Amino acid sequence: MGMMVEMFQLLAADVRDESEAPKGPDVYYRCRLCSSAIPSQPDDNIGCDCGNIFIDIDYFRLVVRDFGAFEVVRRS
């Protein structure tokens, strides 16, 4: 069986503040450190595999440790 590879379209790679990050039902945040992509509007708290990106839905906040490795993408 082959491995499924998800394709994404880059929307922004120059976000420097959590408040600037767009969100939407088809928008994801991708970490270039661990290659994880997480939904921008998750149903539960979620983070990338290495912890660089975390969304805390209880406090309605996005936390990014290294914006140089943060990308906003859309599933294509």
C-alpha positions as CSV (number, residue, x, y, z in Angstrom):
1,M,0.0,0.0,0.0
2,G,1.3,3.5,-0.9
3,M,1.7,6.3,1.6
4,M,-0.8,9.2,1.2
5,V,0.8,12.5,0.8
6,E,-1.2,15.7,1.4
7,M,-0.6,18.6,-0.9
8,F,-0.8,22.2,0.4
9,Q,-0.8,25.6,-1.2
10,L,1.3,28.1,0.6
11,L,-0.7,31.1,1.7
12,A,1.8,33.0,4.0
13,A,5.3,32.4,5.2
14,D,6.0,35.8,6.6
15,V,3.6,35.9,9.6
16,R,5.5,37.4,12.6
17,D,2.7,37.7,15.1
18,E,0.0,35.3,16.2
19,S,-2.8,37.9,15.6
20,E,-1.7,38.1,11.9
21,A,-2.3,34.4,11.2
22,P,-5.3,33.9,9.0
23,K,-7.7,31.1,9.9
24,G,-10.5,29.2,8.3
25,P,-12.0,25.8,7.8
26,D,-9.6,25.0,5.0
27,V,-6.5,26.8,6.5
28,Y,-3.7,24.9,8.2
29,Y,-0.6,25.9,10.1
30,R,2.5,24.0,9.0
31,C,5.7,23.7,10.9
32,R,8.8,23.5,8.8
33,L,10.8,22.0,11.7
34,C,8.7,18.7,12.0
35,S,6.5,19.0,8.8
36,S,3.3,18.7,10.8
37,A,0.2,20.6,9.5
38,I,-2.5,21.3,12.0
39,P,-6.0,22.8,11.3
40,S,-6.3,26.5,12.1
41,Q,-9.7,25.9,13.6
42,P,-9.4,22.7,15.6
43,D,-12.1,21.0,17.7
44,D,-9.7,20.5,20.6
45,N,-6.3,21.7,21.7
46,I,-3.7,20.7,19.2
47,G,0.0,21.2,18.4
48,C,2.6,20.2,15.9
49,D,4.8,17.2,16.6
50,C,7.8,19.2,17.9
51,G,5.8,21.8,19.9
52,N,6.7,24.8,17.8
53,I,3.0,25.5,17.1
54,F,0.2,25.1,19.6
55,I,-3.5,26.1,19.5
56,D,-5.2,26.4,22.9
57,I,-8.9,26.6,22.1
58,D,-9.8,27.1,25.8
59,Y,-8.1,30.5,25.7
60,F,-8.6,31.2,22.0
61,R,-4.9,31.5,21.4
62,L,-2.3,30.4,18.9
63,V,1.3,30.0,20.3
64,V,4.3,30.0,17.9
65,R,7.8,29.6,19.3
66,D,9.7,30.1,16.0
67,F,7.9,32.1,13.4
68,G,10.8,31.4,10.9
69,A,9.4,27.8,10.8
70,F,5.7,28.8,10.6
71,E,3.7,28.6,7.4
72,V,0.0,29.2,6.7
73,V,-1.2,26.7,4.0
74,R,-4.5,25.6,2.4
75,R,-5.1,22.0,1.4
76,S,-5.2,21.6,-2.3
